[in-house]
Amino acid sequence: MHKIIYQNITQDCRIKGSRRADFMALPARKTLFKAPPHKGLPIGNLTSQFFGNVYLDALDQFIKHELKARWYVRYCDDFVLLSHSKQQLAGWLQSIAMFLNTELELTLRSDHKLALISSGIDFLGYIIRPTHLIVRRRVAHSLDTLLFTHQQSLVQAGYRHDAAGNLALPYDTQLVAKLVASLNAYHGHLLHAASHRLQSRLWQRYRWLVHYVVQSDSGVFSPRYPAWNPAQTLGRQIDMARYRFPDCVVLVQIGNWWLVLAPVDSSHGVRQRRMIHAAQVDNFARSRQLRGQSVACIAQTDQRITSIYDRQLSVLYLLDAKLAALAVLPASIVPGTQLRLL
């Protein structure tokens, strides 16, 4: 226990994915690398919350027994005081700042503020109103930025929705997995607040979401086309692709060539098996769309399975008719009007 408490984690530490200079570029209050000797608390350590509460117990006693504050709430280092008198709050603020500085050698952040309850209390990631919670404007903007960034990545990868309604969906399993993880993280935050209108407008603005993710009745997101387990043989990979996309013309990459496979219902006028060069894939897929057929492209990945490469969905060319079947938004999401961040 003594070693855990007094260990200086800034010395002999192993930094992954970043450089020490990146930490030094952070504001002083955001990194232990700039903290004075024997000061600071490592965020994320299991002992952090416990020791934070132990250390700030003196503040609790001061506020409740010395200041006689009736309405006081603290969660770790965030706290709220309520009073009918603005002057009393201003006086408490000065007393608390002096107590923290002299007794605990701490300072209040400069962004504290006095506000009316009717304006909402900004606390623990939410704006608390008398009747409901709403998410912070910063959280809503962060989610909007996340989705816009993914949209730009899709456009750069070849996302296309033409005038005829035909769609080209580039599909990167790793990118979609990151998107799903982010959406679930935000969903866990939003479900505690009155965020129905915000979510509706985001789905309305980023309509491409419905083609990449699905949402369960409980609100959990998952990929619409999850990656399948690696198959040991090319024949098995082909079978899995045709099983997953039975109504599509399936193209399977083999080096610089692509194997063309007719839909399971082979009455579509596509030769059962033929090879086309990689340079012809996009034109071939567009020509199939003009003839009323959807196309699923299964590309090689960098991962080897025994002596062959793993293959996963890379692009899906869908028809407008196919979109109608997909474009049913989850029951918990209803399209709204233009997005207005709360």
Secondary structure, DSSP 8 states (H G I E B T S, - for coil): -HHHHH--TTSS----SS-HHHHHTS-GGG-GGGS-TT----TT-HHHHHHHHHHTHHHHHIIIIIS--SEEEEETTEEEEE-S-HHHHHHHHHHHHHHIIIII-----TT-----GGG-EEETTEEE-SS-EEE-HHHHHHHHHHHHHHHHHHHHHT-EE-TTS-EEEE--HHHHHHHHHHHHHHHHHHTTSS-HHHHHHHHHH-GGGGGTEEE-TT--EEESS------SSHHHHHHHHHHH-TTEEEEEEETTEEEEE--SS-TTS--SEEEEEGGGHHHHHHHHHHTT-EEEEEEEEEEEETTEEEEEEEEEEE-HHHHHHH----TT----SS----
